[in-house]
Amino acid sequence: MNPAATVYVVDDDAAVRHAVSICLERAKLEVEVFDSGEGFLDKVTADDRGVLVLDQRMNGMTGLELQTKLKARGLAFPIVFITGHGDVATSVKAMKGGAVDFIEKPFSNKSLLASVRTALRRESDAHKARATGVVLGERFASLTHREQEVMKYVVQGMSNRELAEQLGVSNRTIEVHRSRVMQKMQADSLPDLVRMAAHLASMGA
């Protein structure tokens, strides 16, 4: 599957798959189609990037079931649900599961494209955040245990004097550790280091 962001259309209705893919391809988007959730799951990997245009009611696995299985695998594809049998409870469940939109058939090309582009922006932002998280994680892992400890307290606003008392070392020792933390994390300032720490926390690091 394409490593770049792709729109994956998953619908068991051949006519809908064709119409949706034509609409998206005319908008210069990369498209792949699948006739079942099972077929998509068989081919998707953690390295694949993209968004889903996903039919809710299909033979076999439903759209909501596919959404659940993807989340269980840690695959966070933004999803635009399409359905000819929409109901409030289903749409609420889909949105709570992280869906970008839930649109009912028949829908206009304009509304479909608007939802897909929103999903692609969300995917791009998430991809950049994950890439940044990987880099920051590697930098954080390069810190010694004591340096990680110092960073933890520094971003909480502790002064060198307070840190020295907390860790039972001299102010000079804290200054050295703090300098190494800034250097290894490639932080230009304390606010920069705080932002890095917040990003790591948001990624579960």
C-alpha positions in Angstrom: 0.0 0.0 0.0 1.1 3.6 -0.7 3.3 5.1 2.1 1.9 8.6 1.3 -1.5 9.7 2.5 -4.2 7.9 0.6 -8.0 7.9 0.7 -9.2 4.4 1.2 -12.8 3.8 0.1 -14.4 0.8 1.9 -17.9 0.0 0.6 -19.6 -3.2 -0.5 -21.6 -1.4 -3.1 -19.6 -1.3 -6.4 -21.6 1.6 -7.7 -20.8 3.7 -4.7 -17.2 2.7 -4.7 -16.9 3.8 -8.3 -18.7 7.1 -7.8 -16.7 8.0 -4.7 -13.4 7.1 -6.3 -14.1 9.1 -9.4 -15.0 12.2 -7.3 -11.8 11.9 -5.3 -9.6 11.2 -8.2 -10.9 14.2 -10.1 -9.8 16.2 -7.0 -6.3 14.9 -7.6 -6.4 12.6 -4.5 -4.7 9.2 -4.3 -7.5 6.5 -4.0 -7.7 2.8 -3.2 -10.9 0.9 -3.0 -12.0 -2.2 -1.0 -15.2 -4.1 -1.0 -15.1 -5.1 2.6 -13.7 -4.2 6.0 -12.1 -7.6 6.1 -10.3 -6.9 2.8 -8.9 -3.6 4.1 -7.7 -5.2 7.4 -5.9 -7.9 5.5 -3.7 -5.3 3.7 -3.3 -2.4 6.0 -0.1 -2.0 8.1 1.2 0.4 10.7 3.3 2.0 8.0 0.3 3.0 5.8 -0.9 6.6 5.9 -4.3 7.8 4.9 -8.0 8.3 5.7 -11.0 6.1 5.3 -14.3 6.8 3.5 -16.2 4.0 5.1 -19.7 2.6 4.7 -21.3 1.9 8.0 -23.6 -0.9 6.9 -21.9 -3.6 4.9 -22.2 -7.4 4.4 -19.9 -9.0 7.0 -18.0 -6.5 9.1 -19.7 -3.2 9.7 -18.0 0.2 9.5 -18.2 0.6 13.3 -16.7 -2.9 13.8 -13.8 -2.0 11.4 -13.3 1.3 13.3 -13.0 -0.7 16.6 -10.6 -3.2 15.2 -8.4 -0.5 13.7 -8.2 1.2 17.1 -7.4 -2.1 18.8 -4.4 -2.4 16.4 -3.3 1.2 17.2 -4.1 2.3 13.7 -5.6 5.8 13.9 -7.0 6.4 10.5 -9.3 9.5 10.4 -12.7 8.2 9.1 -15.5 9.7 7.1 -18.5 7.5 7.6 -21.1 7.3 4.8 -24.4 5.5 5.2 -27.8 5.1 3.7 -29.2 4.0 7.1 -28.1 6.7 9.5 -29.4 7.0 13.0 -28.4 9.3 15.9 -27.1 6.5 18.2 -24.8 5.1 15.4 -23.4 8.5 14.4 -22.8 9.4 18.0 -20.9 6.2 18.6 -18.8 6.8 15.4 -17.9 10.3 16.4 -17.0 9.2 19.9 -14.7 6.7 18.3 -12.9 9.5 16.6 -14.7 9.8 13.2 -14.2 13.0 11.4 -17.7 13.1 9.9 -20.9 11.0 9.4 -22.7 11.8 6.2 -25.9 10.2 4.8 -26.4 9.0 1.2 -27.2 10.6 -1.2 -24.5 13.2 -0.6 -23.0 15.8 -2.8 -19.5 15.6 -4.2 -18.9 19.0 -2.5 -19.8 17.7 1.0 -17.8 14.5 0.5 -14.7 16.4 -0.6 -15.0 18.9 2.3 -15.1 16.0 4.8 -12.3 14.1 3.2 -10.1 17.2 3.1 -10.7 17.8 6.8 -9.8 14.2 7.5 -6.6 14.6 5.4 -5.6 17.7 7.4 -6.1 15.8 10.6 -4.0 12.9 9.3 -1.2 15.2 8.3 -1.2 16.9 11.7 -1.2 13.6 13.5 1.6 12.3 11.2 3.8 15.4 12.0 3.1 15.0 15.7 4.1 11.4 15.7 7.3 12.1 13.8 8.2 14.9 16.2 7.4 12.6 19.1 9.8 9.9 17.8 12.6 12.5 17.5 11.9 13.9 21.0 11.7 10.4 22.4 15.1 9.6 21.1 16.6 12.7 22.6 14.9 12.0 25.9 16.2 8.5 25.9 19.8 9.9 25.5 19.5 11.6 28.9 20.9 9.9 31.9 18.5 9.0 34.6 19.6 12.0 36.7 19.2 14.3 33.7 15.7 13.0 33.1 14.9 13.7 36.7 16.4 17.2 36.4 14.3 17.8 33.3 11.2 16.7 35.1 11.6 19.2 37.8 12.9 22.0 35.6 9.8 22.0 33.4 7.7 22.1 36.6 9.3 25.5 37.3 11.8 24.5 40.0 14.8 26.8 40.5 18.4 25.5 40.6 18.5 26.1 44.3 15.2 24.2 44.9 16.4 21.4 42.7 19.7 21.1 44.5 17.8 20.8 47.8 15.4 18.3 46.3 18.2 16.0 44.9 20.7 16.7 47.7 23.4 18.0 45.4 25.2 21.3 44.8 23.9 24.2 42.7 26.9 23.7 40.4 25.9 20.1 39.8 22.4 21.1 38.9 23.7 23.8 36.5 25.8 21.1 34.7 22.9 18.7 34.5 20.5 21.4 33.3 23.0 22.5 30.6 23.3 18.9 29.4 19.6 18.5 29.3 19.2 21.6 27.2 22.0 20.5 24.9 20.8 16.9 24.4 17.1 17.9 24.0 18.3 20.7 21.6 16.1 23.2 23.4 16.8 26.8 22.7 15.1 28.1 25.9 13.1 26.9 28.9 9.7 27.5 27.2 11.0 25.4 24.3 12.0 22.6 26.8 8.5 22.8 28.4 6.8 22.4 25.0 9.0 19.4 24.3 8.0 17.8 27.7 4.3 18.5 27.0 4.6 16.9 23.5 6.3 13.8 25.0 3.5 13.6 27.7 0.8 13.8 25.0 2.4 10.9 23.2 2.5 8.9 26.4 6.2 9.1 26.9 
